Amino acid sequence: MGEDKRLTDYFTSASGTVGFWFFSLLWGLLCSLPHTLGSISSASGTPFTTLVGLGVYSVGLIIETTADYQKWIFKTQNPATFCNARLWSISQHPNWFGNLLIWFGIFILNAPALIETVPVEGTLWDTIWGFRRLVLACLSPAFMSYLFNGQADGFFDNHGRACQRKVYWRSGLHPIRRDCQQDYFKAFLNNVE
């Protein structure tokens, strides 16, 4: 196995290593908010949101797994070629899109348990306060969307700079522009040995 040169700069210093692992911790905490906050709630879910949440989660898991499998098969047969087959022919990051669906599914599944019921005689503040966990749990899908779009746009990672001008949808499903495929792949190969 080779090494990922994109991480070399992080692990050469103690501050880089601590920063990398702190960001990983923050990522894990933010992603788990809907489930963590939902599991400590005494409110119950609804059959509708349970089915919708499980459906979105399942579709996301199928898309992510299928995309990863298709890329793995493609790369074993074409090691030095940009993957543009099957799901990868319609999206630059179908695995990321599937991952986003997984986290949105978890959010939908837990959403009813994140809202506290307010007594009839409750004030406006009581109503707003009852939605605090739902609002906090929204950080999970928002963070994942921001992170994936940032990586796809080349904002977080230098290997994406060759394709910064690409057109994209803000859903995480980035359509492929044929004119930047090879530049993107060459830039990626320069960073991974």
SULSULLIN-V862788 format. One line per field, one symbol per residue. burial: 1 if it has 16 or more other ideal C-beta (glycine too) atoms within 10 Angstrom, else 0. Layout:
burial = ???
//
This chain:
burial = 0000000000000000000000000000011011101100000010001000100110010011001001100100000001100011001111111111111111111111111101000000000001001100111110111011101111000011011001010001110100011001101000000
//
